[in-house]
Amino acid sequence: MASYPRGGRFPPGLPPTPVTPQDSARYTREMLESLRKIALGQGQVTLAHLLGLAAMEAKHLGGQAQDT
């Protein structure tokens, strides 16, 4: 694992690639879907449902980011 100096600074060289809205929405959707599966496995049906709705919203937002 890379070691970075304290204070949130990046190592010298090229700056990190910016995260696009599409990438952010895709990552968020993937995380929400994973959390939904965990909630279902624990019998947390309402939480799983809400996470599913949030994942659908993230998917919608990711689609909007592609269109712009």
PQR file with spaces between the fields and no chain letter, atoms N, CA, C, O and H, PARSE charges and radii, in Angstrom:
ATOM       1  N    MET     1       0.853   -1.181    0.000 -0.4000 1.5000
ATOM       2  CA   MET     1       0.000    0.000    0.000 -0.0000 2.0000
ATOM       3  C    MET     1       0.894    1.237    0.000  0.5500 1.7000
ATOM       4  O    MET     1       1.914    1.267    0.688 -0.5500 1.4000
ATOM       5  N    ALA     2       0.520    2.240   -0.756 -0.4000 1.5000
ATOM       6  CA   ALA     2       1.301    3.472   -0.844 -0.0000 2.0000
ATOM       7  C    ALA     2       1.217    4.250    0.455  0.5500 1.7000
ATOM       8  O    ALA     2       0.190    4.263    1.135 -0.5500 1.4000
ATOM       9  H    ALA     2      -0.309    2.216   -1.315  0.4000 1.0000
ATOM      10  N    SER     3       2.304    4.885    0.774 -0.4000 1.5000
ATOM      11  CA   SER     3       2.349    5.696    1.991 -0.0000 2.0000
ATOM      12  C    SER     3       2.347    7.165    1.574  0.5500 1.7000
ATOM      13  O    SER     3       3.204    7.601    0.805 -0.5500 1.4000
ATOM      14  H    SER     3       3.138    4.875    0.222  0.4000 1.0000
ATOM      15  N    TYR     4       1.391    7.912    2.081 -0.4000 1.5000
ATOM      16  CA   TYR     4       1.276    9.324    1.755 -0.0000 2.0000
ATOM      17  C    TYR     4       1.575   10.149    2.990  0.5500 1.7000
ATOM      18  O    TYR     4       1.265    9.739    4.109 -0.5500 1.4000
ATOM      19  H    TYR     4       0.695    7.558    2.706  0.4000 1.0000
ATOM      20  N    PRO     5       2.185   11.322    2.787 -0.5600 1.5000
ATOM      21  CA   PRO     5       2.464   12.182    3.935  0.2800 2.0000
ATOM      22  C    PRO     5       1.174   12.645    4.603  0.5500 1.7000
ATOM      23  O    PRO     5       0.117   12.684    3.973 -0.5500 1.4000
ATOM      24  N    ARG     6       1.270   12.991    5.867 -0.4000 1.5000
ATOM      25  CA   ARG     6       0.110   13.505    6.597 -0.0000 2.0000
ATOM      26  C    ARG     6      -0.361   14.819    6.003  0.5500 1.7000
ATOM      27  O    ARG     6       0.389   15.519    5.323 -0.5500 1.4000
ATOM      28  H    ARG     6       2.129   12.960    6.378  0.4000 1.0000
ATOM      29  N    GLY     7      -1.613   15.138    6.273 -0.4000 1.5000
ATOM      30  CA   GLY     7      -2.162   16.406    5.806 -0.0000 2.0000
ATOM      31  C    GLY     7      -2.895   16.282    4.483  0.5500 1.7000
ATOM      32  O    GLY     7      -3.309   17.292    3.913 -0.5500 1.4000
ATOM      33  H    GLY     7      -2.222   14.569    6.826  0.4000 1.0000
ATOM      34  N    GLY     8      -3.064   15.062    3.982 -0.4000 1.5000
ATOM      35  CA   GLY     8      -3.834   14.874    2.759 -0.0000 2.0000
ATOM      36  C    GLY     8      -3.107   15.298    1.495  0.5500 1.7000
ATOM      37  O    GLY     8      -3.734   15.472    0.449 -0.5500 1.4000
ATOM      38  H    GLY     8      -2.728   14.242    4.445  0.4000 1.0000
ATOM      39  N    ARG     9      -1.818   15.463    1.573 -0.4000 1.5000
ATOM      40  CA   ARG     9      -1.070   15.867    0.381 -0.0000 2.0000
ATOM      41  C    ARG     9      -0.754   14.649   -0.468  0.5500 1.7000
ATOM      42  O    ARG     9      -0.579   13.544    0.045 -0.5500 1.4000
ATOM      43  H    ARG     9      -1.308   15.322    2.422  0.4000 1.0000
ATOM      44  N    PHE    10      -0.685   14.865   -1.765 -0.4000 1.5000
ATOM      45  CA   PHE    10      -0.357   13.796   -2.685 -0.0000 2.0000
ATOM      46  C    PHE    10       1.142   13.801   -2.941  0.5500 1.7000
ATOM      47  O    PHE    10       1.795   14.834   -2.797 -0.5500 1.4000
ATOM      48  H    PHE    10      -0.827   15.763   -2.183  0.4000 1.0000
ATOM      49  N    PRO    11       1.689   12.656   -3.318 -0.5600 1.5000
ATOM      50  CA   PRO    11       3.118   12.614   -3.619  0.2800 2.0000
ATOM      51  C    PRO    11       3.425   13.481   -4.827  0.5500 1.7000
ATOM      52  O    PRO    11       2.539   13.772   -5.630 -0.5500 1.4000
ATOM      53  N    PRO    12       4.691   13.897   -4.959 -0.5600 1.5000
ATOM      54  CA   PRO    12       5.049   14.739   -6.104  0.2800 2.0000
ATOM      55  C    PRO    12       4.780   14.021   -7.419  0.5500 1.7000
ATOM      56  O    PRO    12       4.787   12.791   -7.474 -0.5500 1.4000
ATOM      57  N    GLY    13       4.546   14.783   -8.464 -0.4000 1.5000
ATOM      58  CA   GLY    13       4.269   14.223   -9.778 -0.0000 2.0000
ATOM      59  C    GLY    13       2.942   14.720  -10.291  0.5500 1.7000
ATOM      60  O    GLY    13       2.471   15.792   -9.913 -0.5500 1.4000
ATOM      61  H    GLY    13       4.540   15.782   -8.419  0.4000 1.0000
ATOM      62  N    LEU    14       2.349   13.932  -11.150 -0.4000 1.5000
ATOM      63  CA   LEU    14       1.073   14.314  -11.746 -0.0000 2.0000
ATOM      64  C    LEU    14      -0.045   14.291  -10.705  0.5500 1.7000
ATOM      65  O    LEU    14      -0.055   13.429   -9.826 -0.5500 1.4000
ATOM      66  H    LEU    14       2.732   13.060  -11.457  0.4000 1.0000
ATOM      67  N    PRO    15      -0.983   15.232  -10.799 -0.5600 1.5000
ATOM      68  CA   PRO    15      -2.121   15.222   -9.862  0.2800 2.0000
ATOM      69  C    PRO    15      -3.018   14.025  -10.147  0.5500 1.7000
ATOM      70  O    PRO    15      -3.021   13.497  -11.259 -0.5500 1.4000
ATOM      71  N    PRO    16      -3.778   13.599   -9.147 -0.5600 1.5000
ATOM      72  CA   PRO    16      -4.671   12.463   -9.375  0.2800 2.0000
ATOM      73  C    PRO    16      -5.734   12.807  -10.411  0.5500 1.7000
ATOM      74  O    PRO    16      -6.113   13.967  -10.571 -0.5500 1.4000
ATOM      75  N    THR    17      -6.202   11.793  -11.101 -0.4000 1.5000
ATOM      76  CA   THR    17      -7.255   11.977  -12.100 -0.0000 2.0000
ATOM      77  C    THR    17      -8.554   12.352  -11.393  0.5500 1.7000
ATOM      78  O    THR    17      -8.954   11.670  -10.449 -0.5500 1.4000
ATOM      79  H    THR    17      -5.895   10.850  -10.972  0.4000 1.0000
ATOM      80  N    PRO    18      -9.221   13.417  -11.828 -0.5600 1.5000
ATOM      81  CA   PRO    18     -10.481   13.796  -11.177  0.2800 2.0000
ATOM      82  C    PRO    18     -11.549   12.713  -11.368  0.5500 1.7000
ATOM      83  O    PRO    18     -11.582   12.024  -12.387 -0.5500 1.4000
ATOM      84  N    VAL    19     -12.405   12.585  -10.380 -0.4000 1.5000
ATOM      85  CA   VAL    19     -13.498   11.628  -10.437 -0.0000 2.0000
ATOM      86  C    VAL    19     -14.665   12.289  -11.165  0.5500 1.7000
ATOM      87  O    VAL    19     -15.091   13.385  -10.803 -0.5500 1.4000
ATOM      88  H    VAL    19     -12.379   13.145   -9.552  0.4000 1.0000
ATOM      89  N    THR    20     -15.171   11.624  -12.181 -0.4000 1.5000
ATOM      90  CA   THR    20     -16.308   12.165  -12.926 -0.0000 2.0000
ATOM      91  C    THR    20     -17.602   11.877  -12.170  0.5500 1.7000
ATOM      92  O    THR    20     -17.640   10.958  -11.351 -0.5500 1.4000
ATOM      93  H    THR    20     -14.825   10.734  -12.476  0.4000 1.0000
ATOM      94  N    PRO    21     -18.653   12.637  -12.426 -0.5600 1.5000
ATOM      95  CA   PRO    21     -19.945   12.331  -11.808  0.2800 2.0000
ATOM      96  C    PRO    21     -20.422   10.910  -12.136  0.5500 1.7000
ATOM      97  O    PRO    21     -21.040   10.255  -11.296 -0.5500 1.4000
ATOM      98  N    GLN    22     -20.140   10.441  -13.339 -0.4000 1.5000
ATOM      99  CA   GLN    22     -20.525    9.083  -13.740 -0.0000 2.0000
ATOM     100  C    GLN    22     -19.781    8.049  -12.885  0.5500 1.7000
ATOM     101  O    GLN    22     -20.385    7.088  -12.409 -0.5500 1.4000
ATOM     102  H    GLN    22     -19.639   10.973  -14.021  0.4000 1.0000
ATOM     103  N    ASP    23     -18.489    8.243  -12.695 -0.4000 1.5000
ATOM     104  CA   ASP    23     -17.699    7.327  -11.865 -0.0000 2.0000
ATOM     105  C    ASP    23     -18.200    7.323  -10.425  0.5500 1.7000
ATOM     106  O    ASP    23     -18.327    6.268   -9.804 -0.5500 1.4000
ATOM     107  H    ASP    23     -17.998    9.023  -13.082  0.4000 1.0000
ATOM     108  N    SER    24     -18.481    8.498   -9.909 -0.4000 1.5000
ATOM     109  CA   SER    24     -18.964    8.619   -8.542 -0.0000 2.0000
ATOM     110  C    SER    24     -20.299    7.910   -8.357  0.5500 1.7000
ATOM     111  O    SER    24     -20.494    7.194   -7.375 -0.5500 1.4000
ATOM     112  H    SER    24     -18.378    9.355  -10.414  0.4000 1.0000
ATOM     113  N    ALA    25     -21.217    8.106   -9.296 -0.4000 1.5000
ATOM     114  CA   ALA    25     -22.530    7.459   -9.221 -0.0000 2.0000
ATOM     115  C    ALA    25     -22.403    5.947   -9.333  0.5500 1.7000
ATOM     116  O    ALA    25     -23.102    5.213   -8.634 -0.5500 1.4000
ATOM     117  H    ALA    25     -21.058    8.687  -10.095  0.4000 1.0000
ATOM     118  N    ARG    26     -21.517    5.475  -10.205 -0.4000 1.5000
ATOM     119  CA   ARG    26     -21.316    4.029  -10.370 -0.0000 2.0000
ATOM     120  C    ARG    26     -20.756    3.423   -9.082  0.5500 1.7000
ATOM     121  O    ARG    26     -21.232    2.385   -8.622 -0.5500 1.4000
ATOM     122  H    ARG    26     -20.949    6.072  -10.772  0.4000 1.0000
ATOM     123  N    TYR    27     -19.760    4.064   -8.512 -0.4000 1.5000
ATOM     124  CA   TYR    27     -19.161    3.576   -7.268 -0.0000 2.0000
ATOM     125  C    TYR    27     -20.201    3.557   -6.143  0.5500 1.7000
ATOM     126  O    TYR    27     -20.297    2.587   -5.391 -0.5500 1.4000
ATOM     127  H    TYR    27     -19.373    4.907   -8.886  0.4000 1.0000
ATOM     128  N    THR    28     -20.961    4.621   -6.041 -0.4000 1.5000
ATOM     129  CA   THR    28     -21.997    4.710   -5.006 -0.0000 2.0000
ATOM     130  C    THR    28     -23.024    3.601   -5.186  0.5500 1.7000
ATOM     131  O    THR    28     -23.423    2.962   -4.212 -0.5500 1.4000
ATOM     132  H    THR    28     -20.883    5.409   -6.651  0.4000 1.0000
ATOM     133  N    ARG    29     -23.453    3.366   -6.420 -0.4000 1.5000
ATOM     134  CA   ARG    29     -24.426    2.306   -6.688 -0.0000 2.0000
ATOM     135  C    ARG    29     -23.873    0.942   -6.287  0.5500 1.7000
ATOM     136  O    ARG    29     -24.577    0.144   -5.669 -0.5500 1.4000
ATOM     137  H    ARG    29     -23.129    3.884   -7.211  0.4000 1.0000
ATOM     138  N    GLU    30     -22.626    0.675   -6.634 -0.4000 1.5000
ATOM     139  CA   GLU    30     -22.016   -0.609   -6.284 -0.0000 2.0000
ATOM     140  C    GLU    30     -21.960   -0.804   -4.775  0.5500 1.7000
ATOM     141  O    GLU    30     -22.238   -1.894   -4.275 -0.5500 1.4000
ATOM     142  H    GLU    30     -22.054    1.323   -7.136  0.4000 1.0000
ATOM     143  N    MET    31     -21.600    0.250   -4.049 -0.4000 1.5000
ATOM     144  CA   MET    31     -21.532    0.152   -2.589 -0.0000 2.0000
ATOM     145  C    MET    31     -22.921   -0.072   -1.992  0.5500 1.7000
ATOM     146  O    MET    31     -23.093   -0.893   -1.091 -0.5500 1.4000
ATOM     147  H    MET    31     -21.373    1.135   -4.455  0.4000 1.0000
ATOM     148  N    LEU    32     -23.896    0.657   -2.495 -0.4000 1.5000
ATOM     149  CA   LEU    32     -25.261    0.510   -1.989 -0.0000 2.0000
ATOM     150  C    LEU    32     -25.810   -0.888   -2.255  0.5500 1.7000
ATOM     151  O    LEU    32     -26.492   -1.461   -1.406 -0.5500 1.4000
ATOM     152  H    LEU    32     -23.757    1.324   -3.227  0.4000 1.0000
ATOM     153  N    GLU    33     -25.514   -1.438   -3.433 -0.4000 1.5000
ATOM     154  CA   GLU    33     -25.983   -2.784   -3.739 -0.0000 2.0000
ATOM     155  C    GLU    33     -25.327   -3.818   -2.839  0.5500 1.7000
ATOM     156  O    GLU    33     -25.971   -4.784   -2.431 -0.5500 1.4000
ATOM     157  H    GLU    33     -24.960   -0.972   -4.124  0.4000 1.0000
ATOM     158  N    SER    34     -24.051   -3.624   -2.526 -0.4000 1.5000
ATOM     159  CA   SER    34     -23.369   -4.527   -1.600 -0.0000 2.0000
ATOM     160  C    SER    34     -23.977   -4.432   -0.201  0.5500 1.7000
ATOM     161  O    SER    34     -24.200   -5.450    0.454 -0.5500 1.4000
ATOM     162  H    SER    34     -23.528   -2.839   -2.858  0.4000 1.0000
ATOM     163  N    LEU    35     -24.239   -3.226    0.247 -0.4000 1.5000
ATOM     164  CA   LEU    35     -24.858   -3.038    1.561 -0.0000 2.0000
ATOM     165  C    LEU    35     -26.267   -3.627    1.602  0.5500 1.7000
ATOM     166  O    LEU    35     -26.686   -4.167    2.626 -0.5500 1.4000
ATOM     167  H    LEU    35     -24.058   -2.398   -0.285  0.4000 1.0000
ATOM     168  N    ARG    36     -26.994   -3.523    0.498 -0.4000 1.5000
ATOM     169  CA   ARG    36     -28.340   -4.101    0.430 -0.0000 2.0000
ATOM     170  C    ARG    36     -28.292   -5.613    0.612  0.5500 1.7000
ATOM     171  O    ARG    36     -29.121   -6.188    1.317 -0.5500 1.4000
ATOM     172  H    ARG    36     -26.654   -3.083   -0.333  0.4000 1.0000
ATOM     173  N    LYS    37     -27.320   -6.250   -0.026 -0.4000 1.5000
ATOM     174  CA   LYS    37     -27.172   -7.701    0.112 -0.0000 2.0000
ATOM     175  C    LYS    37     -26.858   -8.092    1.563  0.5500 1.7000
ATOM     176  O    LYS    37     -27.368   -9.092    2.067 -0.5500 1.4000
ATOM     177  H    LYS    37     -26.646   -5.783   -0.599  0.4000 1.0000
ATOM     178  N    ILE    38     -26.032   -7.310    2.211 -0.4000 1.5000
ATOM     179  CA   ILE    38     -25.708   -7.581    3.618 -0.0000 2.0000
ATOM     180  C    ILE    38     -26.958   -7.430    4.466  0.5500 1.7000
ATOM     181  O    ILE    38     -27.245   -8.274    5.315 -0.5500 1.4000
ATOM     182  H    ILE    38     -25.617   -6.498    1.801  0.4000 1.0000
ATOM     183  N    ALA    39     -27.707   -6.348    4.236 -0.4000 1.5000
ATOM     184  CA   ALA    39     -28.930   -6.113    5.005 -0.0000 2.0000
ATOM     185  C    ALA    39     -29.922   -7.256    4.808  0.5500 1.7000
ATOM     186  O    ALA    39     -30.539   -7.708    5.773 -0.5500 1.4000
ATOM     187  H    ALA    39     -27.473   -5.663    3.546  0.4000 1.0000
ATOM     188  N    LEU    40     -30.083   -7.729    3.573 -0.4000 1.5000
ATOM     189  CA   LEU    40     -30.982   -8.851    3.312 -0.0000 2.0000
ATOM     190  C    LEU    40     -30.523  -10.097    4.065  0.5500 1.7000
ATOM     191  O    LEU    40     -31.338  -10.816    4.642 -0.5500 1.4000
ATOM     192  H    LEU    40     -29.582   -7.362    2.790  0.4000 1.0000
ATOM     193  N    GLY    41     -29.230  -10.345    4.056 -0.4000 1.5000
ATOM     194  CA   GLY    41     -28.682  -11.495    4.760 -0.0000 2.0000
ATOM     195  C    GLY    41     -28.914  -11.443    6.259  0.5500 1.7000
ATOM     196  O    GLY    41     -28.969  -12.478    6.923 -0.5500 1.4000
ATOM     197  H    GLY    41     -28.568   -9.761    3.587  0.4000 1.0000
ATOM     198  N    GLN    42     -29.052  -10.232    6.792 -0.4000 1.5000
ATOM     199  CA   GLN    42     -29.291  -10.040    8.219 -0.0000 2.0000
ATOM     200  C    GLN    42     -30.779   -9.923    8.540  0.5500 1.7000
ATOM     201  O    GLN    42     -31.154   -9.714    9.694 -0.5500 1.4000
ATOM     202  H    GLN    42     -29.007   -9.391    6.252  0.4000 1.0000
ATOM     203  N    GLY    43     -31.618  -10.059    7.529 -0.4000 1.5000
ATOM     204  CA   GLY    43     -33.050   -9.965    7.750 -0.0000 2.0000
ATOM     205  C    GLY    43     -33.562   -8.550    7.948  0.5500 1.7000
ATOM     206  O    GLY    43     -34.649   -8.353    8.491 -0.5500 1.4000
ATOM     207  H    GLY    43     -31.313  -10.229    6.591  0.4000 1.0000
ATOM     208  N    GLN    44     -32.796   -7.571    7.516 -0.4000 1.5000
ATOM     209  CA   GLN    44     -33.170   -6.162    7.666 -0.0000 2.0000
ATOM     210  C    GLN    44     -33.859   -5.714    6.376  0.5500 1.7000
ATOM     211  O    GLN    44     -33.275   -5.024    5.540 -0.5500 1.4000
ATOM     212  H    GLN    44     -31.913   -7.732    7.074  0.4000 1.0000
ATOM     213  N    VAL    45     -35.105   -6.125    6.245 -0.4000 1.5000
ATOM     214  CA   VAL    45     -35.842   -5.967    4.988 -0.0000 2.0000
ATOM     215  C    VAL    45     -36.078   -4.500    4.646  0.5500 1.7000
ATOM     216  O    VAL    45     -35.885   -4.097    3.499 -0.5500 1.4000
ATOM     217  H    VAL    45     -35.580   -6.685    6.924  0.4000 1.0000
ATOM     218  N    THR    46     -36.486   -3.707    5.610 -0.4000 1.5000
ATOM     219  CA   THR    46     -36.765   -2.291    5.331 -0.0000 2.0000
ATOM     220  C    THR    46     -35.487   -1.562    4.931  0.5500 1.7000
ATOM     221  O    THR    46     -35.487   -0.772    3.987 -0.5500 1.4000
ATOM     222  H    THR    46     -36.643   -4.034    6.542  0.4000 1.0000
ATOM     223  N    LEU    47     -34.399   -1.828    5.652 -0.4000 1.5000
ATOM     224  CA   LEU    47     -33.121   -1.215    5.308 -0.0000 2.0000
ATOM     225  C    LEU    47     -32.684   -1.632    3.909  0.5500 1.7000
ATOM     226  O    LEU    47     -32.216   -0.802    3.130 -0.5500 1.4000
ATOM     227  H    LEU    47     -34.400   -2.469    6.419  0.4000 1.0000
ATOM     228  N    ALA    48     -32.835   -2.918    3.588 -0.4000 1.5000
ATOM     229  CA   ALA    48     -32.476   -3.407    2.257 -0.0000 2.0000
ATOM     230  C    ALA    48     -33.305   -2.705    1.185  0.5500 1.7000
ATOM     231  O    ALA    48     -32.784   -2.356    0.126 -0.5500 1.4000
ATOM     232  H    ALA    48     -33.215   -3.592    4.221  0.4000 1.0000
ATOM     233  N    HIS    49     -34.581   -2.499    1.453 -0.4000 1.5000
ATOM     234  CA   HIS    49     -35.448   -1.814    0.497 -0.0000 2.0000
ATOM     235  C    HIS    49     -34.976   -0.372    0.269  0.5500 1.7000
ATOM     236  O    HIS    49     -34.886    0.087   -0.870 -0.5500 1.4000
ATOM     237  H    HIS    49     -35.004   -2.782    2.313  0.4000 1.0000
ATOM     238  N    LEU    50     -34.682    0.323    1.346 -0.4000 1.5000
ATOM     239  CA   LEU    50     -34.226    1.712    1.222 -0.0000 2.0000
ATOM     240  C    LEU    50     -32.884    1.796    0.496  0.5500 1.7000
ATOM     241  O    LEU    50     -32.667    2.702   -0.309 -0.5500 1.4000
ATOM     242  H    LEU    50     -34.755   -0.050    2.271  0.4000 1.0000
ATOM     243  N    LEU    51     -31.995    0.862    0.777 -0.4000 1.5000
ATOM     244  CA   LEU    51     -30.711    0.837    0.067 -0.0000 2.0000
ATOM     245  C    LEU    51     -30.923    0.553   -1.420  0.5500 1.7000
ATOM     246  O    LEU    51     -30.224    1.104   -2.269 -0.5500 1.4000
ATOM     247  H    LEU    51     -32.172    0.126    1.430  0.4000 1.0000
ATOM     248  N    GLY    52     -31.894   -0.312   -1.728 -0.4000 1.5000
ATOM     249  CA   GLY    52     -32.220   -0.580   -3.127 -0.0000 2.0000
ATOM     250  C    GLY    52     -32.732    0.660   -3.839  0.5500 1.7000
ATOM     251  O    GLY    52     -32.373    0.922   -4.987 -0.5500 1.4000
ATOM     252  H    GLY    52     -32.462   -0.760   -1.038  0.4000 1.0000
ATOM     253  N    LEU    53     -33.569    1.417   -3.152 -0.4000 1.5000
ATOM     254  CA   LEU    53     -34.066    2.668   -3.738 -0.0000 2.0000
ATOM     255  C    LEU    53     -32.918    3.657   -3.974  0.5500 1.7000
ATOM     256  O    LEU    53     -32.859    4.321   -5.009 -0.5500 1.4000
ATOM     257  H    LEU    53     -33.860    1.205   -2.220  0.4000 1.0000
ATOM     258  N    ALA    54     -32.020    3.742   -3.008 -0.4000 1.5000
ATOM     259  CA   ALA    54     -30.868    4.643   -3.157 -0.0000 2.0000
ATOM     260  C    ALA    54     -29.980    4.192   -4.317  0.5500 1.7000
ATOM     261  O    ALA    54     -29.446    5.025   -5.050 -0.5500 1.4000
ATOM     262  H    ALA    54     -32.068    3.203   -2.167  0.4000 1.0000
ATOM     263  N    ALA    55     -29.822    2.884   -4.485 -0.4000 1.5000
ATOM     264  CA   ALA    55     -29.030    2.361   -5.602 -0.0000 2.0000
ATOM     265  C    ALA    55     -29.684    2.712   -6.941  0.5500 1.7000
ATOM     266  O    ALA    55     -28.999    3.042   -7.909 -0.5500 1.4000
ATOM     267  H    ALA    55     -30.255    2.207   -3.889  0.4000 1.0000
ATOM     268  N    MET    56     -31.017    2.637   -6.983 -0.4000 1.5000
ATOM     269  CA   MET    56     -31.729    3.019   -8.206 -0.0000 2.0000
ATOM     270  C    MET    56     -31.511    4.499   -8.520  0.5500 1.7000
ATOM     271  O    MET    56     -31.337    4.869   -9.681 -0.5500 1.4000
ATOM     272  H    MET    56     -31.574    2.370   -6.197  0.4000 1.0000
ATOM     273  N    GLU    57     -31.519    5.330   -7.506 -0.4000 1.5000
ATOM     274  CA   GLU    57     -31.273    6.762   -7.708 -0.0000 2.0000
ATOM     275  C    GLU    57     -29.856    6.995   -8.224  0.5500 1.7000
ATOM     276  O    GLU    57     -29.646    7.799   -9.131 -0.5500 1.4000
ATOM     277  H    GLU    57     -31.661    5.030   -6.562  0.4000 1.0000
ATOM     278  N    ALA    58     -28.887    6.291   -7.645 -0.4000 1.5000
ATOM     279  CA   ALA    58     -27.503    6.428   -8.098 -0.0000 2.0000
ATOM     280  C    ALA    58     -27.371    5.985   -9.555  0.5500 1.7000
ATOM     281  O    ALA    58     -26.645    6.607  -10.331 -0.5500 1.4000
ATOM     282  H    ALA    58     -29.058    5.637   -6.908  0.4000 1.0000
ATOM     283  N    LYS    59     -28.066    4.919   -9.924 -0.4000 1.5000
ATOM     284  CA   LYS    59     -28.046    4.452  -11.313 -0.0000 2.0000
ATOM     285  C    LYS    59     -28.634    5.520  -12.233  0.5500 1.7000
ATOM     286  O    LYS    59     -28.103    5.784  -13.312 -0.5500 1.4000
ATOM     287  H    LYS    59     -28.656    4.414   -9.294  0.4000 1.0000
ATOM     288  N    HIS    60     -29.737    6.130  -11.795 -0.4000 1.5000
ATOM     289  CA   HIS    60     -30.360    7.210  -12.572 -0.0000 2.0000
ATOM     290  C    HIS    60     -29.397    8.386  -12.732  0.5500 1.7000
ATOM     291  O    HIS    60     -29.252    8.931  -13.826 -0.5500 1.4000
ATOM     292  H    HIS    60     -30.168    5.915  -10.919  0.4000 1.0000
ATOM     293  N    LEU    61     -28.749    8.769  -11.650 -0.4000 1.5000
ATOM     294  CA   LEU    61     -27.808    9.888  -11.709 -0.0000 2.0000
ATOM     295  C    LEU    61     -26.615    9.566  -12.601  0.5500 1.7000
ATOM     296  O    LEU    61     -26.105   10.438  -13.305 -0.5500 1.4000
ATOM     297  H    LEU    61     -28.867    8.327  -10.761  0.4000 1.0000
ATOM     298  N    GLY    62     -26.176    8.323  -12.569 -0.4000 1.5000
ATOM     299  CA   GLY    62     -25.078    7.909  -13.447 -0.0000 2.0000
ATOM     300  C    GLY    62     -25.462    7.998  -14.900  0.5500 1.7000
ATOM     301  O    GLY    62     -24.638    8.354  -15.742 -0.5500 1.4000
ATOM     302  H    GLY    62     -26.590    7.614  -11.997  0.4000 1.0000
ATOM     303  N    GLY    63     -26.716    7.674  -15.208 -0.4000 1.5000
ATOM     304  CA   GLY    63     -27.215    7.783  -16.572 -0.0000 2.0000
ATOM     305  C    GLY    63     -27.292    9.221  -17.029  0.5500 1.7000
ATOM     306  O    GLY    63     -27.009    9.529  -18.187 -0.5500 1.4000
ATOM     307  H    GLY    63     -27.385    7.385  -14.524  0.4000 1.0000
ATOM     308  N    GLN    64     -27.680   10.117  -16.108 -0.4000 1.5000
ATOM     309  CA   GLN    64     -27.732   11.541  -16.436 -0.0000 2.0000
ATOM     310  C    GLN    64     -26.338   12.074  -16.721  0.5500 1.7000
ATOM     311  O    GLN    64     -26.148   12.896  -17.618 -0.5500 1.4000
ATOM     312  H    GLN    64     -27.909    9.867  -15.167  0.4000 1.0000
ATOM     313  N    ALA    65     -25.366   11.602  -15.952 -0.4000 1.5000
ATOM     314  CA   ALA    65     -23.988   12.076  -16.141 -0.0000 2.0000
ATOM     315  C    ALA    65     -23.469   11.687  -17.523  0.5500 1.7000
ATOM     316  O    ALA    65     -22.683   12.425  -18.117 -0.5500 1.4000
ATOM     317  H    ALA    65     -25.520   10.934  -15.223  0.4000 1.0000
ATOM     318  N    GLN    66     -23.907   10.518  -18.048 -0.4000 1.5000
ATOM     319  CA   GLN    66     -23.481   10.102  -19.378 -0.0000 2.0000
ATOM     320  C    GLN    66     -24.055   11.012  -20.453  0.5500 1.7000
ATOM     321  O    GLN    66     -23.397   11.293  -21.455 -0.5500 1.4000
ATOM     322  H    GLN    66     -24.546    9.919  -17.565  0.4000 1.0000
ATOM     323  N    ASP    67     -25.298   11.476  -20.238 -0.4000 1.5000
ATOM     324  CA   ASP    67     -25.984   12.257  -21.254 -0.0000 2.0000
ATOM     325  C    ASP    67     -25.452   13.672  -21.386  0.5500 1.7000
ATOM     326  O    ASP    67     -25.654   14.306  -22.421 -0.5500 1.4000
ATOM     327  H    ASP    67     -25.832   11.248  -19.424  0.4000 1.0000
ATOM     328  N    THR    68     -24.781   14.180  -20.373 -0.4000 1.5000
ATOM     329  CA   THR    68     -24.342   15.576  -20.417 -0.0000 2.0000
ATOM     330  C    THR    68     -23.017   15.725  -21.094  0.5500 1.7000
ATOM     331  O    THR    68     -22.507   16.839  -21.213 -0.5500 1.4000
ATOM     332  H    THR    68     -24.617   13.665  -19.532  0.4000 1.0000
